[in-house]
Structure formats: C-alpha cells, structure tokens
C-alpha cells in the first residue's frame, strides 16, 4: 500500500501524485490547492475532485482555493492527520513493523499503525469553506460556470453587508473572474464527466485536454498565463477569449476531442488501476 505524507505544499501535480494513494497523511503544515485555472491550464489528474462530498470538488477546482491539513481530512482528501513532530516516529514504525509483519500489505494493519500517531479530527478554522457547504452545494451545483457565478452574486445581494460570509463570497467570485474563462469551462465539464468515469477513462480524457491546451490552437491561455504569472510576473494575463460568453460549446468540445492516430494515450491493460477512495462518501 502507498502511504503519502503531505507535510507541506501539495498543489497541482504534487497533490495528484499523492492523493491517489490508499493512505494520505496531512499535517498542520499541509497546503492543498489545484490552482491551474489561474494559469490558463486546468486541474489535470483531478479525478479525485469528482469524488469529494457534494459539489466541493467543483468549488476547489474552479476557484483554486487553498485548504489546510484539517480541512483536507474533513473533506476526505486526507485519510489521517498526524502532527509533523510525530512523522519521524510514524515512518520508523511503518518501516520496522511492516518489515517484520507476516502480511505487510494488510490494509487494516497499516491503518492501525498510522492511527497510533493520528489526531481523529483537528478543529477546523472558523473561516473554513467547509462551513459554507450549504452555499457551495447550492451555487456550484449549477450546470454552467455562468450559472454558478450568477448564483454566487445573487447570494451577495440577498445578504446583509455586515453578515459573516460576505468576505468569502467576494473572494470566491473574484477568483472565478480572474481565472481563464476557457479553463473554467474545461474544468467544470471535466469534473462532471469524471463522476461517471473510471480512473483510466479520466486519464485518457485529461491527456487529450492537456494536448489540446498545450498546442494552443483553440486558446493560447496557458502560454499567456505562464507569461503573466511565471515569466514577466505582472499577474495581468490577457485571456482570449476574454469572457465566458465568447466561448462556444464547440470550442469546449474541441478540447475534449480525440487525438489523431497514435497520439491517443494508451494505458497498460490492468484490472487494478487505483480509484480515489473517500471515506466521507
């Protein structure tokens, strides 16, 4: 069994390598995010976003919101929370006891070792988005990105200016409006399709999208996002298309279309490809 210890930044590809492990250990230092939409890409290898409670996956994928270790445990991204001071003891226990066990691949045996060093449920920050699940499910369940934005803005107008939660709503709306419109469209559709697809199907789909995004024939937003955020660092990307209403279904369809000839991703024939397991579901 794979034990992933996410003691620090786990974003983008970093989290995708670790989050599909059977055991996922977060700490007080953990920082999770899938910030690709702000870069003009999309949350790739994001099969797990489709498996989170309610519509929390859509919220995380579209906004790029950061979570701490306690939040990762609460929503199922992590299976355990271990204080960082105990990690060395945990690693030694896993190595020594698994080596001496008659069946080190027994999942209950591995889980019991990790449990000895774990906190069952660390307290959530009072500003955690997990306290807003009613609004998240209400708004991020909408069929399109435009509808999601409209629902969030409607929430703002129905709340008193001084009520708690308005700051979170404003930040959520701003994150969506700053991201690449094309990336948002791709992201939402990808997460929704992932709900009814197995892991191998998700990998093939996301590989196709990544190839189309890299080629820049439909949109050059990834190149522009890299320029604005990584190279020039002016943090002022000029997205094209510049708004959601300029993106047609045909454009999005092209990003999901099959690749030519031998360019398609060919996975080995296996019956045991990992599936993200969320104990909260």
C-alpha positions as CSV (number, residue, x, y, z in Angstrom):
1,X,0.0,0.0,0.0
2,X,1.1,3.5,-0.7
3,X,1.4,5.9,2.2
4,X,1.6,9.5,1.1
5,X,2.8,12.1,3.6
6,X,1.8,15.6,2.6
7,X,3.8,17.7,5.1
8,X,3.9,21.0,3.2
9,X,2.7,22.3,-0.2
10,X,0.7,19.8,-2.1
11,X,-0.6,21.6,-5.2
12,X,-1.3,20.7,-8.8
13,X,0.8,17.7,-9.9
14,X,2.3,17.4,-6.4
15,X,-1.1,16.6,-4.9
16,X,-2.1,14.4,-7.8
17,X,0.9,12.1,-7.3
18,X,0.0,11.6,-3.6
19,X,-3.8,11.9,-3.4
20,X,-4.5,8.6,-5.2
21,X,-2.6,6.6,-2.5
22,X,-4.6,4.4,-0.2
23,X,-3.3,6.3,2.9
24,X,-3.0,10.1,2.7
25,X,-1.4,11.8,5.7
26,X,-1.9,15.5,6.3
27,X,-0.2,17.7,8.9
28,X,-0.6,21.2,10.3
29,X,1.9,22.2,7.5
30,X,-0.2,20.8,4.7
31,X,-1.4,23.3,2.0
32,X,-3.6,21.8,-0.8
33,X,-4.8,23.6,-3.9
34,X,-5.5,23.0,-7.6
35,X,-4.7,26.5,-8.9
36,X,-4.4,25.6,-12.7
37,X,-7.3,27.8,-13.9
38,X,-5.4,30.9,-12.8
39,X,-2.6,29.7,-15.1
40,X,-4.7,29.1,-18.1
41,X,-4.4,25.3,-17.7
42,X,-7.0,23.1,-15.9
43,X,-6.9,20.8,-12.9
44,X,-5.4,17.7,-14.5
45,X,-5.3,14.3,-12.9
46,X,-8.2,15.7,-11.0
47,X,-10.3,12.6,-10.9
48,X,-10.5,12.9,-7.1
49,X,-12.3,16.3,-7.4
50,X,-15.3,14.4,-8.8
51,X,-15.4,12.2,-5.7
52,X,-15.5,14.9,-3.0
53,X,-18.6,15.5,-0.9
54,X,-21.4,17.4,-2.6
55,X,-20.1,19.9,-5.0
56,X,-16.9,20.7,-3.1
57,X,-14.8,19.4,-5.9
58,X,-16.3,22.0,-8.3
59,X,-15.6,24.7,-5.8
60,X,-12.0,23.7,-5.3
61,X,-11.3,23.1,-8.9
62,X,-12.8,26.3,-10.2
63,X,-11.6,28.7,-7.6
64,X,-8.2,27.2,-6.7
65,X,-8.9,27.6,-3.0
66,X,-6.3,26.5,-0.6
67,X,-7.0,24.0,2.2
68,X,-5.1,23.2,5.3
69,X,-4.5,19.8,6.8
70,X,-7.6,19.8,9.0
71,X,-9.7,20.7,6.0
72,X,-8.1,18.0,3.9
73,X,-9.0,15.4,6.5
74,X,-12.6,16.7,6.9
75,X,-13.4,16.5,3.2
76,X,-11.7,13.2,2.6
77,X,-8.6,14.4,0.7
78,X,-6.6,13.0,3.6
79,X,-7.3,9.8,5.4
80,X,-5.2,10.7,8.5
81,X,-3.9,13.8,10.3
82,X,-0.6,13.4,12.1
83,X,1.3,16.3,13.8
84,X,4.5,16.9,11.9
85,X,6.5,16.3,15.1
86,X,5.4,12.7,15.0
87,X,6.2,12.0,11.4
88,X,9.7,10.5,12.0
89,X,8.2,8.1,14.6
90,X,5.4,7.2,12.2
91,X,7.9,6.5,9.4
92,X,10.1,4.3,11.6
93,X,7.0,2.4,12.8
94,X,5.8,1.8,9.3
95,X,9.2,0.6,8.1
96,X,10.1,-1.6,11.1
97,X,6.7,-3.2,11.8
98,X,5.7,-3.7,8.2
99,X,9.1,-5.4,7.5
100,X,8.5,-7.8,10.4
101,X,4.8,-8.5,9.8
102,X,3.7,-11.7,8.1
103,X,1.5,-9.6,5.8
104,X,2.7,-6.1,5.5
105,X,0.1,-5.4,2.7
106,X,-2.8,-5.8,5.1
107,X,-4.6,-2.5,4.9
108,X,-6.1,-2.7,8.4
109,X,-2.6,-3.4,9.7
110,X,-1.1,-0.3,8.0
111,X,-4.1,1.9,9.1
112,X,-3.7,0.8,12.7
113,X,-0.1,1.9,12.7
114,X,-1.0,5.3,11.3
115,X,-3.9,5.6,13.8
116,X,-1.5,5.4,16.7
117,X,0.0,8.8,15.7
118,X,-3.1,10.5,14.4
119,X,-5.5,13.1,15.6
120,X,-9.0,12.0,14.9
121,X,-10.5,15.3,13.9
122,X,-8.4,18.5,14.4
123,X,-10.5,21.6,14.7
124,X,-11.5,23.5,11.5
125,X,-10.7,27.2,11.2
126,X,-13.8,29.3,11.7
127,X,-13.3,30.7,8.2
128,X,-13.1,27.4,6.6
129,X,-15.1,27.0,3.3
130,X,-16.4,23.7,4.8
131,X,-18.6,25.8,7.0
132,X,-20.2,27.1,3.8
133,X,-21.2,23.8,2.3
134,X,-24.8,24.8,2.0
135,X,-23.9,27.8,-0.2
136,X,-21.3,25.8,-2.1
137,X,-23.8,23.0,-2.9
138,X,-26.5,25.5,-3.8
139,X,-24.3,27.5,-6.2
140,X,-21.7,25.1,-7.6
141,X,-24.3,22.5,-8.5
142,X,-25.5,24.8,-11.3
143,X,-25.0,23.4,-14.8
144,X,-22.7,26.1,-16.2
145,X,-19.9,28.5,-15.0
146,X,-22.1,31.4,-15.8
147,X,-24.9,30.0,-13.7
148,X,-22.5,29.4,-10.8
149,X,-21.3,33.0,-11.0
150,X,-24.8,34.3,-11.2
151,X,-25.9,32.2,-8.2
152,X,-22.9,33.5,-6.1
153,X,-23.7,37.1,-7.0
154,X,-27.3,36.5,-6.1
155,X,-26.1,35.3,-2.7
156,X,-24.3,38.5,-2.2
157,X,-27.4,40.6,-2.9
158,X,-29.5,38.7,-0.5
159,X,-27.2,39.1,2.4
160,X,-26.8,42.0,4.8
161,X,-23.5,43.8,4.1
162,X,-22.2,43.0,7.6
163,X,-23.1,39.4,7.8
164,X,-20.4,36.8,8.1
165,X,-19.7,35.1,4.8
166,X,-19.7,38.1,2.6
167,X,-15.9,38.3,2.5
168,X,-15.8,34.6,1.5
169,X,-18.4,35.2,-1.3
170,X,-16.5,38.2,-2.6
171,X,-13.2,36.2,-2.7
172,X,-14.9,33.3,-4.4
173,X,-16.4,35.5,-7.1
174,X,-13.1,37.3,-7.6
175,X,-11.2,34.0,-8.0
176,X,-13.6,33.0,-10.8
177,X,-13.5,36.3,-12.6
178,X,-9.6,36.4,-12.5
179,X,-9.2,32.8,-13.9
180,X,-9.1,31.9,-17.6
181,X,-12.7,31.7,-18.9
182,X,-11.7,28.8,-21.2
183,X,-10.0,27.0,-18.3
184,X,-13.1,27.4,-16.2
185,X,-15.3,25.9,-18.9
186,X,-12.9,22.9,-19.3
187,X,-12.6,22.4,-15.6
188,X,-16.3,22.2,-14.9
189,X,-17.0,19.8,-17.7
190,X,-14.0,17.7,-16.8
191,X,-15.1,17.3,-13.2
192,X,-18.7,16.5,-14.2
193,X,-17.6,13.8,-16.7
194,X,-15.2,12.4,-14.0
195,X,-18.2,11.5,-11.9
196,X,-19.2,8.7,-14.2
197,X,-15.8,7.6,-15.5
198,X,-13.3,5.2,-14.1
199,X,-9.7,6.2,-13.5
200,X,-8.3,5.0,-16.8
201,X,-11.1,6.9,-18.7
202,X,-10.3,10.1,-16.7
203,X,-6.6,9.8,-17.6
204,X,-7.3,9.4,-21.3
205,X,-9.7,12.4,-21.2
206,X,-7.3,14.6,-19.3
207,X,-4.4,13.7,-21.6
208,X,-6.5,14.8,-24.6
209,X,-7.4,18.1,-23.0
210,X,-3.7,18.7,-22.0
211,X,-2.5,18.1,-25.5
212,X,-5.1,20.5,-27.0
213,X,-4.3,23.1,-24.4
214,X,-0.5,22.8,-25.0
215,X,-0.9,23.2,-28.8
216,X,-2.8,26.4,-28.3
217,X,-4.9,26.0,-31.4
218,X,-8.2,26.6,-29.6
219,X,-6.8,29.0,-27.0
220,X,-3.4,30.2,-26.1
221,X,-4.3,30.9,-22.4
222,X,-1.8,28.5,-20.9
223,X,1.1,30.3,-22.7
224,X,-0.3,33.7,-21.6
225,X,-0.8,32.5,-18.0
226,X,2.8,31.3,-17.8
227,X,3.9,34.7,-19.2
228,X,1.9,36.7,-16.7
229,X,2.5,34.6,-13.6
230,X,5.8,32.8,-14.1
231,X,7.9,34.8,-16.6
232,X,7.0,38.6,-16.6
233,X,5.2,38.2,-13.3
234,X,2.9,41.2,-13.9
235,X,0.0,39.0,-12.9
236,X,-2.2,40.6,-15.5
237,X,-3.0,37.9,-18.0
238,X,-4.9,38.8,-21.1
239,X,-7.2,35.9,-21.7
240,X,-8.5,35.0,-25.2
241,X,-11.5,34.5,-25.3
242,X,-11.7,37.2,-22.7
243,X,-15.1,36.3,-21.2
244,X,-17.3,33.2,-20.7
245,X,-20.0,34.3,-23.2
246,X,-17.5,34.3,-26.0
247,X,-16.8,30.6,-25.6
248,X,-19.0,28.3,-27.6
249,X,-19.8,24.6,-26.8
250,X,-18.0,23.7,-30.0
251,X,-14.8,25.2,-28.7
252,X,-15.0,23.2,-25.5
253,X,-15.9,20.1,-27.4
254,X,-12.7,20.5,-29.4
255,X,-10.6,20.5,-26.2
256,X,-12.2,17.1,-25.3
257,X,-11.9,15.6,-28.8
258,X,-9.9,12.5,-29.7
259,X,-6.3,12.9,-30.8
260,X,-5.1,11.8,-34.2
261,X,-3.9,8.3,-34.9
262,X,-1.2,7.1,-32.5
263,X,-1.3,10.2,-30.3
264,X,-4.0,8.8,-28.1
265,X,-2.9,7.8,-24.6
266,X,-2.6,4.0,-24.4
267,X,-2.6,2.6,-20.9
268,X,-1.4,-0.9,-19.9
269,X,-4.1,-3.4,-19.6
270,X,-4.7,-3.7,-15.8
271,X,-7.7,-4.6,-13.7
272,X,-6.4,-2.9,-10.5
273,X,-5.9,0.8,-11.5
274,X,-6.3,2.8,-8.3
275,X,-9.5,4.6,-7.5
276,X,-9.6,7.6,-5.2
277,X,-11.3,6.4,-2.0
278,X,-13.1,9.0,0.0
279,X,-14.2,7.6,3.4
280,X,-16.6,10.5,3.7
281,X,-18.8,9.4,0.8
